[in-house]
Amino acid sequence: VSLLIEHGANVNFIGPYNNSPIIYAIKENSLPIVKILVEHGAMINHINEEFNTPIHFAVQHNALDIANYLIEKGA
């Protein structure tokens, strides 16, 4: 992910269902990837088409370490 970002990947790319990369990192329960995305400006309060935010996904996927991290970052 870091390499992609270094080469211009958009950390806030909006894909299907209005989801951004941070949502997919949360679905994989990958705190390291979430941290990289946030450090590079990922929108931690983005709302998808189902009106869910990254913190909603973290709780739904039982990724409490990610939920706590997002809260620390202002989500």
C-alpha positions in Angstrom: 0.0 0.0 0.0 2.8 2.4 0.8 4.4 1.8 -2.6 1.1 2.5 -4.3 0.7 5.7 -2.4 4.2 6.7 -3.2 3.3 6.3 -6.9 0.2 8.4 -6.7 -2.6 6.1 -5.5 -5.6 8.0 -4.2 -6.2 7.0 -0.6 -9.7 8.4 -0.9 -10.7 6.7 -4.2 -14.4 6.0 -4.1 -15.4 2.6 -5.4 -18.5 0.5 -5.5 -21.2 1.5 -2.9 -19.3 4.7 -2.3 -16.7 2.8 -0.3 -13.1 4.1 0.1 -9.9 2.0 0.6 -10.1 2.4 4.4 -13.3 0.4 4.3 -11.7 -2.5 2.6 -8.7 -2.4 5.0 -11.2 -2.6 7.9 -13.0 -5.5 6.3 -9.7 -7.3 6.3 -9.1 -6.3 9.9 -5.8 -4.7 8.9 -4.8 -2.1 11.5 -1.4 -1.5 9.8 -3.0 -0.7 6.5 -5.6 1.5 8.2 -2.8 3.4 9.9 -1.0 3.9 6.6 -4.1 5.2 4.9 -4.9 7.6 7.8 -1.4 8.8 7.9 -1.7 9.7 4.2 -5.0 11.6 4.6 -7.7 8.9 4.3 -11.2 10.3 5.2 -12.0 8.7 8.5 -15.5 10.0 8.6 -16.5 9.3 5.0 -20.1 8.0 4.7 -20.9 5.4 2.1 -24.2 4.9 0.3 -25.6 2.8 3.1 -24.8 5.7 5.5 -22.0 3.8 7.2 -18.6 5.3 8.3 -15.3 3.5 8.8 -16.0 3.3 12.5 -19.4 1.5 11.8 -17.5 -1.0 9.7 -14.9 -1.5 12.4 -17.6 -2.3 14.9 -19.6 -4.5 12.5 -16.4 -6.5 11.7 -15.4 -6.8 15.4 -12.2 -4.8 14.7 -12.2 -3.1 18.0 -8.5 -2.2 17.8 -9.3 -0.3 14.6 -12.3 1.3 16.1 -10.2 2.6 19.0 -7.6 3.9 16.6 -10.2 5.7 14.6 -11.6 7.3 17.7 -8.1 8.4 18.8 -7.8 10.0 15.3 -11.1 11.9 15.7 -13.7 9.7 14.2 
